[in-house]
Amino acid sequence: QVQLVESGGGLVQPGGSLRLSCVASGFIFRRYPMSWYRQAPGKEREEVATITNTGGSTNYPDSMKGRFTISRDNSKSTLYLQMNNLKPEDTAVYYCNAKIGVSGVWGQGTQVTVSS
């Protein structure tokens, strides 16, 4: 069974940092590009970052460049998102996505709340 399980979310003050993790199982992790997305209340889901299957290349939408870093450890079948200098507008549910098939495979999400 293909599964993605995110963790690492929580409540953080503005300017703080968090590292999200996504553990994959049920498929050969190293074969697939992976992405992080987020969805804030009342807004559409948006891409945060994408990484190639080897980890050799990453891509960030212009709005996400500078504070977020995506990485992966294929030996652990784990995807990461390092988030620095967090802002209240980063509050959202963060999802990892495996680029498998047409729509990909999604995790259940982890809540990140940035508030003082």
C-alpha positions as a printed Julia matrix, in Angstrom:
116×3 Matrix{Float64}:
   0.0    0.0     0.0
   1.42   3.32   -1.08
   1.56   5.69    1.88
   3.0    9.08    2.79
   3.05  10.23    6.4
   3.93  13.83    7.24
   5.11  15.07   10.61
   6.86  18.0    12.21
   4.14  20.6    12.09
   3.03  22.64   15.05
   2.72  26.1    16.52
   5.68  28.42   16.02
   6.22  32.12   16.59
   6.89  34.48   13.69
  10.55  34.3    12.73
  10.85  30.74   13.94
  11.76  27.56   12.08
  10.31  24.13   11.53
  11.43  21.03    9.67
   8.73  18.86    8.2
   9.26  15.21    7.35
   7.39  12.85    5.05
   8.05   9.14    5.33
   7.15   7.09    2.27
   6.28   3.41    2.05
   4.79   0.98   -0.44
   6.73   2.21   -3.47
  10.32   2.67   -4.59
  10.88   6.16   -3.2
  14.12   6.87   -5.05
  12.42   6.56   -8.44
  10.04   9.48   -8.08
  10.19  13.25   -7.86
   8.54  14.61   -4.74
   6.87  17.86   -3.81
   5.54  19.8    -0.88
   2.28  21.69   -1.16
   0.29  23.72    1.3
  -3.3   24.81    1.7
  -4.38  27.7     3.88
  -7.97  28.09    5.08
 -10.18  29.33    2.27
  -7.41  29.13   -0.3
  -6.4   26.72   -3.01
  -3.6   24.24   -2.54
  -0.3   25.67   -3.79
   3.09  24.2    -4.57
   5.89  24.96   -2.14
   8.81  23.02   -3.62
   9.74  20.08   -5.83
  12.81  17.84   -5.86
  13.98  15.34   -8.47
  14.19  11.66   -7.69
  17.94  11.83   -7.02
  17.74  15.08   -5.1
  20.08  16.67   -7.59
  17.73  19.44   -8.56
  15.08  21.46   -6.77
  12.49  23.97   -7.86
  10.58  26.62   -5.95
   7.85  28.96   -7.13
   9.04  32.56   -6.97
   6.85  33.23   -3.94
   8.55  30.44   -1.97
  12.19  31.14   -2.78
  14.53  32.08    0.02
  12.95  30.68    3.19
  12.12  27.08    2.29
  14.5   24.22    1.47
  13.38  20.84    0.19
  15.6   17.8     0.54
  15.38  14.04    0.62
  17.16  11.0     2.0
  16.52   8.12   -0.35
  18.16   5.66    2.07
  15.4    6.52    4.56
  12.58   7.04    2.04
  12.05  10.42    3.62
  11.33  13.87    2.24
  12.05  17.04    4.22
  11.05  20.68    4.17
  13.12  23.13    6.18
  11.19  26.34    6.81
  12.93  29.41    8.22
  11.81  32.9     9.18
   8.23  31.77    9.26
   5.45  34.3     8.84
   1.77  34.22    9.84
   0.86  33.85    6.17
   2.72  30.52    6.13
  -0.03  29.08    8.32
  -1.48  26.12    6.4
  -1.73  22.39    6.18
   1.41  21.1     4.46
   1.21  18.01    2.26
   3.83  15.9     0.58
   3.15  14.5    -2.86
   4.79  11.68   -4.78
   4.77  12.19   -8.53
   3.25   8.78   -9.26
   0.7    8.54  -12.04
  -1.48  11.39  -13.24
  -2.49  12.97   -9.94
   0.22  11.65   -7.7
  -0.09  10.29   -4.18
  -0.82  12.54   -1.2
  -0.15  12.35    2.48
  -2.7   13.35    5.11
  -0.98  16.65    5.83
   0.54  18.31    8.86
  -0.69  21.6    10.33
   1.7   24.52   10.62
   0.5   27.53   12.58
   2.61  30.67   12.8
   1.36  32.96   15.54
   2.57  34.95   18.5
